[in-house]
Amino acid sequence: MTNSIKKSEILIVDDIPGNLNYISDILNNEGFSILVATNGRDAIDIALERIPDLILLDIAMPVMDGYEVCKILKSETHTSEIPIIFLTARDDHEDILKGFQAGAVDYISKPFNTSELISRVNTHLELKRKSKELKELNQALGQKVAERTAQLQELNNELTAANHNLSKAYLELSKLDKLKNEFIRHINHELRTPLQGISGFVRLLSPVLHDQEEKEYLQSIEMLLKRLIKVSELSLLFTEIKTENYQLSMQQVSLSECVNDTIRDTDLQGRNVRIVAAGIPADIHLMADEKLLKACIGILIDNAVKFSPDNGEVKIKTEIRDEKMIIEISDNGPGLSDKARNQIFGLFTADNINEEYYGFGIGLATAKMISDLLSAQIEIENKDKNGTVAKLIFSR
């Protein structure tokens, strides 16, 4: 953790003094500066006066609950960009959805897991810092390439709108069965077109920059854009399947060609990870939907790459056993915690509780949906030593 994060100021809001003391002690030990409030009105006054870097906000408080406090803070200019994490003993989906709609960026369930609390706080402080750096970089780029400023600003506005639509889509996942085909076509245009456009302008900017630090920033932006594009494609596939709009196209698919094509399209995310496919006979074919099969294998490979260490290796192999075709994808990463293993295919769950990796948690949920459509089984478990192995099992 960097010194700048350790010195960040955090406002904790809870009407129970015991909870305040417990969380304050944890975060004080991590080097944070702590502010406390026992009710919503005081929390708003303190936030407007001190502008903390992050707020931990209890939902269930008398007089003014966490939802109302969050809405007021998000409506104020000076506090609208402060990330707010809800503290809640509720696990009902509607309560969580209501919190996100009020403006929260995350939630932590009571009773608290110390490691999870610290990791969530660090993650959102780091995201806030990165967001500030990107804004400063955009200003610097605007000065150096003035002739492109108007175009870049327009694309940034479109990206902001696209991200808003994407976030809204995730929050409304429980109601996706009511969406129509027109929505899918609309969001595909709204997301992919501006993202690809920004990617193109990033490539145009690269030759005119000579400062090494600026080039590194630009490379980071390009990597983030690729990830956003992949997330948008994955969310659209999830939407099609969830709303039962996806039409299966079953045919004989060459397993070796499918695996090799998927490996070629894999984004290593700037990681020094090697992908090895061994012992996949060229004459093995499966009756499957080729697009869905590639998507499912791609998700499992991406997951293995994500949690592999530097100089790690992802291995892909096949095995025929008991009239079943088994595709195995293994890594030598840290493995799964018990909590992660119990909720591995859940929507909006952290990918690995032992590691500081957070996302929408839609990838493995989509892989499970695909395996169900293809009448296959999917299993993910820890290996005897470091790492995990994912198995996609088809009956022959």
PyMOL commands that set and color helices and strands:
alter all, ss='L'
color gray80, all
select helices_A, chain A and resi 3-6+17-29+40-50+66-75+93-102+114-144+146-171+173-178+181-208+212-242+255-264+290-306+338-342+363-373
alter helices_A, ss='H'
color red, helices_A
select strands_A, chain A and resi 9-13+33-37+54-58+84-88+106-109+250-254+273-277+285-289+312-321+324-330+377-382+388-395
alter strands_A, ss='S'
color yellow, strands_A
deselect
rebuild
show_as cartoon
